[in-house]
């Protein structure tokens, strides 16, 4: 558990953080200049609060009252920056061994081979950072941070330079790392899609103060100020596997634990895992069972909630899995949408984006 109660005077406002964050995949969300990076720097020991206390799993890291200020390298906190900050003169293997070898044997909490395999970078070990893509660099940086045996991991928008597909793929991988290694994460972002799809806990920071904390779906209404709302499409990220191919019809069938979907033919083997995105704006809602459609995929579900974010309306539908559907306000009234109402999701085969 991370407990933070600190103040820090900045140029345009005073940052006041008073949070208790349970071990989770937590997202610190807010507009540029709201104090997100400064908060991470205070936690990591790269900046010093004016006053207050920081404790991690009951261990004091900073206390103005008790004059405690643990050095960054002794806080057992991993930090991934916007840039990967890999050592350019070292190979990937040497970068990974840097933190791992400096960690005393008794304090090593992760197996080297296991982390490398989970990070999907085995084939990159003998390359130099200059030969890596942006996503590969961040995977290596993440693996290096984990191998230094942190008890908490901070990420400061490390995916800002990546396109949407690469961001969503990396976040899915990061969520898997969080689950497999039980590693608490605090992820800084101003990307609404990362919050909706991946965060267990959302902390909204605005002008140096937390205006909300809790499950993301419970606080989407707090994002109403225009400067907190992203303009890009909201993705629905689903993990699937190839069920079958029908070359004559030019289609591939994929399956999740609760549903099957028909897509245009994909060059992949039966049983292969795929990460797919269905943009929220590409899903059509119906309140009666549709017939005679060109769309290949129809799912029955129930409206779980309706959120208004600025001028945007997002409908969460429980249909075996949770889907976000973006509509206009007039559609809510016309279809009589409300939580608990049965609906159908209509998804064209061409709406799926492979990640």
C-alpha positions, 0 to 999 in steps of 0.5 A: 500500500502506498500512502502519500500526504505531501505538499510541494509549491510549484510555479503556478500552484501548490501540489497537494497530494493526500492519497492511499493507493491500494496495490493495483494498476492505478492510473494518475490522469489529468491534463498537462501541467496538473502535477502528474510528473511532479507527483511521481518524482516525489514518490521516487525521491527525484524531488523533495516535498516541502512537507508531509509523509510518504510510506510504501508498504508501511516503510517510511520513504519521506517524513518532514516531521521525522526528517526521513528522506530515503535516497532514490536508489534505496526506495525499491521503486522502479521508474519508467520515463517518457524516453526509455533511457537505455544505455546506448553503448550496451546491448539489451542483455547488458542493459537488463543485467545492469540493475539485476546484477546490482541487486543483492541475491537475497533481494531478487524477487524476479527470475531473469529468464522468466521476466525476459520471456514474459516481456517478449524480448528474448529475440532482442537480447543481442541487439543494441538500443539503436536497432529497436523500435519505440515499443521494443525499447519500452519493453526492455526498459520495463524488463530492466526496471522489474529485474531491479526488484522494485516493490512498486513501479511508476510509469510517466507516459512512456507510450506518448511517442507510440501510435494507438496500436502500439500503445494498446498492445503495450498496455495489454502487455503491461497489465499482464505483467502486473497480474503475473508478478503481482507488481503494483503500478502507478501509470501517468496518462492523459489518454482516456482510452488507457483509463477505460480499458486498463486501470483498476483505480483512477486518480484524477489530478487537476491543478495539483489536487485530486478531484476523484479517486476510485474505479474508473467507471465511477468517475468518468463524469469528473472528466467533463471539463473539455481539457480533460477529455481526449478527442480520439476514439475510445477503443475496446481491446479484446484478447481472442484466439483464432477458431477457424478459417473459411477461405472460400468465404474470405473470413476468419472466426475468432473467439473470446471466453464468452463470444465468437466474432467473424472477421475478414480473413487473417493470416494467422494459425488456428489457435494463435492468440490475437489482440483486437480493437473495436473502436467504440464509434464503430459499434451500433446499438439496437433495442430489438433483435436485428435481422437482414443485416450485412454486419456479421456480428450481433451480440445481446447484452444489457446496458450497464451504465451511461456516462457523459464526458463533455459532449461525448456519451459512452454506453457501457454494455455487458455482453459476456464482456464489457463493451463501450459504445459511443453515441450521441445524446439524441440516441439515448432519448430515442432508444430509451436507453437506461441501465438494465435495458436489454440491447443488441450490439451490431459490429461489422467484420471490418470494424475490428483492428488487429493490434 
